[in-house]
Amino acid sequence: MGAEHHIHIVWYVINAARGRLEDFECVLVRDLFAHIPVIFILNKADLADADQLLAMKETIKKEGFTNVELVQAVVSKRDNPNICNWCPECQKDDDLMFEAKTGLVTCAICDKVTKQENIYGLEMIVHGTCELLPDMVRDSFIAAQILSLAEKDKRAKEIVLSLLKKFSLDLSGDFIIDIASLFSSLFVVWNFNFHGMEDIFGDIATTSKTQFVNMIDWKMRFAVSMLDKMAFKMLSKSGMAITGIMTNQMLREMYKLITHLVTKSSNPNLSIGDTEDSRELEKLKLLLMPPDHLLPSASPLALPPSSSSSLSSSSTQQLSNSTDDPPLYTSADLHNQNHHLVATDHHMMHQLVGVESSIQSFVVSMHEAGVEKALDKHWDDPSFNIVTLALENSSSSLPQTLPSFDSSNLTRVNLEDDT
């Protein structure tokens, strides 16, 4: 049996209000899952009171399971948002004050004011799972899950740091391969793992490496390489770190935009077309269809969109929006526009107008505290958000509509589909 068929972790879901474990359940967890990490999920926790939650946790604790790593109360969809049975922070119910109108919960026990959300505890499940999974499957799980942007962000930062340790400017241009690896890995983290992506980035890296060697005199390449070494790789590390920051912010922005718009378009109670959505659509146009004048004219990345991609009816969904709205860009079209994604990434990395001071600030931070701390400091720095900067600088040139596509045969939107 291959590693892909192994059970790496068990989510054991039980009713939070039940207050007990059956004998056969204890046998399952203790014997059948003896060598597998187990996470107990106390489901429908909003229907249980504080005493029931505590009783369930105590019952699990008394069993003395050696393989239980986490016991987490969760609410996937709150049954009645106007009722609060326990504090979201400490799960106590003594001296609790709840304002149904605002959703604010004031707890005298933990002395905190928190907001009761319709979803509770699921991000903790994702975080706990990421901590327990082996490396070979952790990346796949992080990419596939859609609940926690924090886990995607965390993994993206780990990728940048790992490449920084070996990155340097060399004569042969091998550093270009590392940059392509950075782009490819970050695309996977944010679930833009379209078919043929590795080949596209590989071809781009090979072409760019050849151009680097042929177009730049070896003396110049040698001088830059030696300068980087004498500066303790400050040039190469700052360049790779800044590239990682801007690429991750671009992909994160695109992921959030698509998720937001697809969610709204799939909900009959919500409509696309308000001021906020108009700006979101403009951002998405910029990401998926960069204006021609912003793309490098001689770039090998300026490729035509692929017309060979297809999506089965089981992995798509009818997308409804009014005839006055521009057509929405779905996950189906992400596959059809895979070359646009790569071209956009290249285009974004050239949009450095407006971030010069941010780059200088990063270099200063790296010189004072080291590259890791500089990366932490600037990871979410909005001045590196080249999506917003490019939108502001290029809004007058943006196309008014996204590429047309036939959505009549779409039956399901699936952001995770990689077929």
C-alpha positions as CSV (number, residue, x, y, z in Angstrom):
1,M,0.0,0.0,0.0
2,G,1.4,3.4,-1.0
3,A,1.9,6.3,1.3
4,E,-1.0,8.1,-0.3
5,H,-3.4,5.4,1.1
6,H,-2.1,5.5,4.7
7,I,-4.3,7.0,7.4
8,H,-2.2,9.9,8.8
9,I,-4.7,11.3,11.3
10,V,-8.2,10.5,12.5
11,W,-10.9,13.1,13.1
12,Y,-13.3,11.5,15.5
13,V,-16.6,13.4,15.5
14,I,-19.1,13.1,18.4
15,N,-22.1,15.1,19.6
16,A,-20.9,17.7,22.0
17,A,-24.0,17.4,24.1
18,R,-23.9,13.6,24.5
19,G,-21.6,13.7,27.5
20,R,-20.4,10.1,27.2
21,L,-18.4,7.7,25.1
22,E,-19.6,4.2,24.1
23,D,-17.4,1.2,25.0
24,F,-16.9,0.4,21.3
25,E,-15.7,3.9,20.7
26,C,-13.0,3.6,23.3
27,V,-11.9,0.3,21.7
28,L,-11.7,2.0,18.3
29,V,-9.6,4.9,19.6
30,R,-7.4,2.9,21.9
31,D,-6.8,-0.2,19.9
32,L,-7.7,0.2,16.2
33,F,-6.2,3.7,16.0
34,A,-3.4,3.0,18.5
35,H,-0.6,4.3,16.4
36,I,-2.5,7.1,14.7
37,P,-2.9,10.6,16.1
38,V,-6.6,11.3,16.9
39,I,-8.4,14.6,17.1
40,F,-11.8,14.5,18.9
41,I,-14.2,17.0,17.3
42,L,-17.1,17.9,19.6
43,N,-19.7,18.8,17.0
44,K,-22.7,21.0,17.3
45,A,-21.2,22.7,20.3
46,D,-23.6,25.6,20.1
47,L,-26.4,23.2,21.2
48,A,-24.5,22.2,24.3
49,D,-24.1,24.2,27.5
50,A,-20.8,24.7,29.3
51,D,-21.4,21.8,31.7
52,Q,-22.0,19.4,28.9
53,L,-18.8,20.5,27.1
54,L,-16.8,20.1,30.2
55,A,-18.3,16.7,30.9
56,M,-17.4,15.5,27.4
57,K,-13.8,16.7,27.8
58,E,-13.4,15.1,31.2
59,T,-14.8,11.8,29.9
60,I,-12.2,11.7,27.1
61,K,-9.5,12.7,29.5
62,K,-10.4,10.0,32.1
63,E,-10.0,7.3,29.4
64,G,-6.3,8.0,29.3
65,F,-5.9,7.8,25.5
66,T,-2.2,8.1,24.6
67,N,-2.9,9.0,21.0
68,V,-5.4,11.8,21.4
69,E,-3.7,15.0,20.5
70,L,-6.6,17.5,20.6
71,V,-10.2,17.8,21.8
72,Q,-11.9,20.7,20.2
73,A,-15.5,22.0,20.3
74,V,-16.7,23.2,16.9
75,V,-19.6,24.9,15.3
76,S,-19.8,24.5,11.6
77,K,-23.1,26.5,11.3
78,R,-24.7,28.1,14.4
79,D,-28.3,26.9,14.8
80,N,-29.4,30.0,16.5
81,P,-27.0,33.0,16.4
82,N,-29.2,34.9,19.0
83,I,-28.3,32.4,21.7
84,C,-25.0,32.1,23.5
85,N,-24.5,29.2,25.9
86,W,-20.8,29.7,26.8
87,C,-17.9,32.1,26.3
88,P,-16.1,31.6,23.0
89,E,-12.8,32.3,24.8
90,C,-12.9,30.1,27.9
91,Q,-16.1,28.1,27.3
92,K,-17.5,29.0,30.7
93,D,-21.0,30.3,31.3
94,D,-20.7,32.0,34.7
95,D,-21.2,35.8,34.7
96,L,-21.8,35.9,31.0
97,M,-23.4,38.8,29.1
98,F,-24.4,38.5,25.5
99,E,-25.7,41.2,23.1
100,A,-27.6,39.4,20.4
101,K,-27.6,42.5,18.1
102,T,-23.9,42.9,18.0
103,G,-22.9,39.3,18.8
104,L,-20.5,40.5,21.6
105,V,-19.9,38.3,24.5
106,T,-18.6,39.8,27.8
107,C,-17.2,37.2,30.2
108,A,-16.3,38.0,33.8
109,I,-14.4,34.7,34.2
110,C,-11.7,35.4,31.5
111,D,-12.3,39.1,31.6
112,K,-12.6,39.3,27.8
113,V,-15.0,40.7,25.2
114,T,-15.3,38.5,22.1
115,K,-17.6,38.2,19.2
116,Q,-19.7,35.1,18.7
117,E,-19.2,33.9,15.2
118,N,-21.4,31.5,13.2
119,I,-18.4,29.3,12.7
120,Y,-16.3,28.3,15.7
121,G,-13.3,26.0,16.3
122,L,-12.7,24.8,12.7
123,E,-9.5,26.8,12.3
124,M,-8.1,25.1,15.4
125,I,-8.8,21.7,13.8
126,V,-6.9,22.8,10.7
127,H,-4.0,24.1,12.7
128,G,-3.9,21.0,14.9
129,T,-4.0,18.8,11.8
130,C,-1.2,20.7,10.1
131,E,1.0,20.3,13.2
132,L,0.4,16.5,13.2
133,L,0.6,15.6,9.6
134,P,3.9,14.3,8.1
135,D,5.7,16.7,5.7
136,M,4.9,14.7,2.6
137,V,1.1,15.2,2.9
138,R,1.0,18.5,4.9
139,D,1.5,20.7,1.9
140,S,-1.4,19.0,0.0
141,F,-3.7,19.5,3.0
142,I,-2.7,23.1,3.5
143,A,-3.4,23.8,-0.2
144,A,-6.7,22.0,-0.3
145,Q,-8.2,23.4,2.9
146,I,-10.1,26.7,2.5
147,L,-10.7,27.6,6.2
148,S,-7.4,29.0,7.3
149,L,-5.6,31.6,5.4
150,A,-3.1,31.8,8.3
151,E,-1.9,28.2,7.6
152,K,-1.4,29.0,3.9
153,D,0.5,32.1,4.9
154,K,2.6,30.3,7.4
155,R,3.6,27.6,4.9
156,A,4.3,30.3,2.3
157,K,6.7,32.0,4.6
158,E,8.4,28.7,5.4
159,I,9.0,28.1,1.7
160,V,10.6,31.5,1.3
161,L,12.8,31.0,4.3
162,S,14.0,27.6,3.1
163,L,14.9,28.9,-0.3
164,L,16.7,31.9,1.3
165,K,19.2,29.6,3.0
166,K,20.6,28.3,-0.3
167,F,19.9,31.2,-2.6
168,S,22.8,33.2,-4.1
169,L,23.6,35.0,-7.4
170,D,25.8,32.7,-9.4
171,L,27.5,33.0,-12.8
172,S,25.5,30.2,-14.5
173,G,22.1,31.6,-13.6
174,D,21.0,28.6,-11.5
175,F,19.5,31.1,-9.1
176,I,16.7,31.6,-11.7
177,I,15.7,28.0,-11.2
178,D,15.3,28.7,-7.5
179,I,13.1,31.7,-8.3
180,A,10.9,29.5,-10.5
181,S,10.7,27.0,-7.7
182,L,9.6,29.8,-5.4
183,F,6.8,30.8,-7.8
184,S,5.7,27.2,-8.4
185,S,5.6,26.4,-4.6
186,L,3.6,29.5,-3.7
187,F,1.1,28.8,-6.5
188,V,0.6,25.3,-5.0
189,V,0.1,26.7,-1.4
190,W,-2.7,29.0,-2.6
191,N,-4.3,26.1,-4.6
192,F,-3.5,27.5,-8.1
193,N,-2.0,24.2,-9.0
194,F,-3.2,24.1,-12.6
195,H,-2.3,21.3,-15.0
196,G,1.2,21.7,-16.5
197,M,2.2,24.4,-14.0
198,E,5.6,22.9,-13.3
199,D,6.4,22.5,-17.0
200,I,5.4,26.1,-17.6
201,F,7.6,27.4,-14.8
202,G,10.4,25.0,-15.9
203,D,10.3,26.3,-19.5
204,I,10.3,29.9,-18.3
205,A,13.3,29.3,-16.0
206,T,15.3,27.5,-18.7
207,T,14.6,30.3,-21.2
208,S,15.4,33.0,-18.7
209,K,18.6,31.3,-17.6
210,T,19.7,31.0,-21.3
211,Q,19.0,34.7,-21.8
212,F,20.9,35.6,-18.7
213,V,24.0,33.8,-19.8
214,N,23.8,34.9,-23.4
215,M,22.9,38.6,-22.9
216,I,25.0,39.5,-19.9
217,D,28.8,39.4,-20.2
218,W,30.5,36.9,-17.9
219,K,32.6,39.7,-16.4
220,M,29.5,41.5,-15.3
221,R,28.0,38.3,-14.0
222,F,31.2,37.5,-12.1
223,A,31.3,41.1,-10.6
224,V,27.7,40.8,-9.4
225,S,28.3,37.4,-7.9
226,M,31.5,38.5,-6.1
227,L,29.7,41.7,-4.8
228,D,26.9,39.5,-3.4
229,K,29.4,37.3,-1.7
230,M,31.3,40.2,-0.2
231,A,28.1,41.6,1.1
232,F,27.2,38.3,2.8
233,K,24.6,37.6,0.2
234,M,22.6,40.7,1.1
235,L,21.8,41.4,-2.5
236,S,20.5,37.9,-3.3
237,K,18.7,37.4,0.0
238,S,16.9,40.7,-0.1
239,G,15.9,40.1,-3.7
240,M,14.5,36.7,-3.0
241,A,12.7,37.8,0.2
242,I,11.1,40.7,-1.5
243,T,10.0,38.6,-4.4
244,G,8.5,36.1,-2.0
245,I,6.6,38.8,-0.1
246,M,5.1,40.4,-3.2
247,T,4.3,37.1,-4.9
248,N,2.6,35.8,-1.8
249,Q,0.6,38.9,-1.3
250,M,-0.5,38.8,-5.0
251,L,-1.6,35.2,-4.7
252,R,-3.3,35.7,-1.4
253,E,-5.2,38.7,-2.8
254,M,-6.3,36.7,-5.8
255,Y,-7.4,33.7,-3.6
256,K,-9.5,36.0,-1.3
257,L,-11.1,37.8,-4.3
258,I,-12.1,34.6,-6.1
259,T,-13.4,33.0,-2.9
260,H,-15.4,36.2,-2.0
261,L,-16.9,36.6,-5.5
262,V,-17.7,32.9,-6.0
263,T,-19.3,32.7,-2.5
264,K,-21.5,35.7,-3.2
265,S,-22.5,34.6,-6.7
266,S,-23.5,31.2,-5.3
267,N,-25.7,32.6,-2.7
268,P,-29.2,33.6,-4.0
269,N,-29.6,36.0,-1.1
270,L,-26.5,38.1,-2.0
271,S,-25.9,40.1,-5.1
272,I,-22.9,41.2,-7.1
273,G,-22.7,44.8,-8.0
274,D,-22.2,47.1,-5.0
275,T,-19.3,49.5,-4.8
276,E,-17.1,47.0,-2.9
277,D,-17.7,44.3,-5.4
278,S,-16.9,46.6,-8.3
279,R,-13.5,47.3,-6.9
280,E,-13.0,43.6,-6.2
281,L,-13.8,42.8,-9.8
282,E,-11.4,45.5,-11.0
283,K,-8.7,43.9,-8.9
284,L,-9.5,40.5,-10.4
285,K,-9.3,41.9,-13.9
286,L,-5.9,43.3,-13.2
287,L,-4.7,40.0,-11.8
288,L,-6.1,37.8,-14.5
289,M,-5.8,40.2,-17.5
290,P,-2.9,42.6,-17.0
291,P,-3.2,45.5,-19.5
292,D,-0.9,44.8,-22.5
293,H,1.3,47.9,-21.9
294,L,2.2,46.5,-18.4
295,L,3.5,43.2,-19.8
296,P,7.2,43.2,-20.8
297,S,7.1,43.3,-24.6
298,A,9.9,40.8,-25.1
299,S,9.0,38.6,-22.2
300,P,8.9,34.8,-22.8
301,L,6.0,34.8,-20.3
302,A,3.6,36.7,-22.5
303,L,2.0,33.5,-23.7
304,P,-1.5,33.1,-25.1
305,P,-4.2,31.6,-22.9
306,S,-4.5,27.8,-23.2
307,S,-7.5,26.6,-25.1
308,S,-7.0,22.9,-24.4
309,S,-8.1,22.9,-20.8
310,S,-11.5,21.3,-20.0
311,L,-13.5,20.7,-16.9
312,S,-16.0,17.9,-16.3
313,S,-19.6,18.6,-15.5
314,S,-19.1,17.0,-12.1
315,S,-16.5,19.6,-11.1
316,T,-18.3,22.8,-12.2
317,Q,-21.4,24.7,-11.1
318,Q,-23.9,27.1,-12.7
319,L,-22.9,30.6,-11.8
320,S,-25.8,33.1,-11.6
321,N,-25.5,36.9,-11.9
322,S,-27.5,39.6,-13.4
323,T,-27.1,40.5,-17.1
324,D,-25.9,43.9,-16.2
325,D,-22.9,42.5,-14.3
326,P,-19.6,41.6,-16.0
327,P,-19.3,37.8,-16.2
328,L,-17.5,36.4,-13.1
329,Y,-14.3,34.5,-13.4
330,T,-14.7,31.0,-12.0
331,S,-12.3,28.2,-11.1
332,A,-13.0,26.7,-14.5
333,D,-11.5,29.7,-16.2
334,L,-8.5,29.6,-13.9
335,H,-7.5,26.4,-15.7
336,N,-8.3,27.9,-19.1
337,Q,-6.2,31.0,-18.3
338,N,-3.2,29.3,-16.7
339,H,-0.7,31.2,-18.9
340,H,-2.3,34.4,-17.9
341,L,-1.6,33.6,-14.3
342,V,2.1,33.1,-15.0
343,A,2.2,36.2,-17.1
344,T,0.5,38.2,-14.4
345,D,3.0,37.0,-11.8
346,H,5.8,38.2,-14.1
347,H,4.0,41.4,-14.7
348,M,3.4,42.0,-11.0
349,M,7.1,41.5,-10.2
350,H,7.9,44.4,-12.6
351,Q,5.4,46.8,-10.9
352,L,7.9,48.2,-8.5
353,V,6.9,51.8,-8.9
354,G,5.6,53.0,-5.5
355,V,7.5,50.4,-3.4
356,E,11.0,51.7,-3.7
357,S,10.9,53.1,-0.1
358,S,9.5,49.8,1.1
359,I,12.3,47.9,-0.5
360,Q,14.8,50.3,1.2
361,S,13.1,49.8,4.5
362,F,13.3,46.0,4.1
363,V,17.1,46.2,3.3
364,V,17.6,48.4,6.4
365,S,15.6,45.9,8.6
366,M,17.6,43.0,7.2
367,H,20.9,44.7,7.9
368,E,19.8,45.5,11.5
369,A,18.1,42.3,12.5
370,G,18.7,39.7,9.9
371,V,16.7,38.4,7.0
372,E,14.3,36.2,9.0
373,K,13.2,39.1,11.3
374,A,13.0,41.4,8.3
375,L,10.7,38.9,6.6
376,D,8.5,38.7,9.6
377,K,8.3,42.5,9.9
378,H,7.4,43.1,6.3
379,W,5.4,39.9,5.4
380,D,2.0,41.7,5.7
381,D,3.3,45.2,4.9
382,P,0.5,46.8,2.8
383,S,3.1,48.9,0.9
384,F,4.3,45.7,-0.8
385,N,0.8,45.0,-2.0
386,I,1.5,45.5,-5.7
387,V,-2.0,44.5,-6.6
388,T,-3.4,47.6,-5.0
389,L,-0.6,49.8,-6.3
390,A,-0.9,48.5,-9.8
391,L,-4.6,49.0,-9.7
392,E,-4.3,52.6,-8.6
393,N,-1.6,53.3,-11.2
394,S,-3.4,51.5,-14.1
395,S,-7.1,51.8,-13.4
396,S,-7.7,54.0,-16.5
397,S,-6.3,51.3,-18.7
398,L,-8.1,48.3,-17.3
399,P,-10.4,46.4,-19.7
400,Q,-14.0,46.9,-18.9
401,T,-15.0,43.2,-18.9
402,L,-13.3,39.9,-18.2
403,P,-12.9,37.4,-21.1
404,S,-16.2,36.0,-22.2
405,F,-16.9,32.3,-21.5
406,D,-19.8,30.0,-21.8
407,S,-21.0,29.1,-18.3
408,S,-24.3,27.4,-19.4
409,N,-22.8,24.0,-18.8
410,L,-21.3,24.8,-15.5
411,T,-22.9,22.9,-12.6
412,R,-20.6,23.3,-9.6
413,V,-17.8,25.7,-8.6
414,N,-14.9,23.9,-7.0
415,L,-11.8,25.9,-6.1
416,E,-10.0,22.8,-5.2
417,D,-10.5,20.9,-8.5
418,D,-7.1,20.3,-10.2
419,T,-8.4,18.2,-13.1
